[in-house]
């Protein structure tokens, strides 16, 4: 969490490490912040199609901010990219979309501890609301994001 005497770091890219359940904010090669995240209900492997509950893997960018989403703030990831679309088309699948970085649901369906201890999204990258505020403030528009296995 930001402290009032702390200046805001410059962030120029994001990295998600799915296996570690971590979101890293970077400036060049230096990690300036690290956050614990939750992923899709089926977190292992590449997202291939709508409804597979997987979080994508690959190089994307953040393309839209939504302060009025069904979750506490959201930043849209540019999934599907050209590689994702080609894979889906080859298999006659709908690639899906609407992959976001977001906080908790505005209308909680479970106790707050549920969201802290498991993967629970449809394929998005979720943070605590406090961490989401910080990511929202520190992340520039159109920032690149690499989502790694």
Number of C-alpha atoms within 10 A of each C-alpha: 9 11 7 7 6 8 8 13 13 14 20 18 21 23 18 23 15 22 11 11 17 18 25 21 25 19 15 11 9 10 14 14 17 16 17 16 26 27 26 22 17 17 24 16 13 17 25 22 22 16 13 17 20 23 28 30 21 17 16 20 19 22 15 14 17 14 13 10 14 14 19 22 22 26 26 20 26 19 25 21 15 9 12 19 18 14 15 19 13 8 12 10 14 14 21 18 19 15 22 26 26 30 25 21 17 12 9 11 9 9 8 11 8 12 21 16 10 13 20 19 23 20 27 27 29 30 24 18 16 13 19 21 18 15 25 17 10 16 20 14 14 18 15 19 22 18 19 17 17
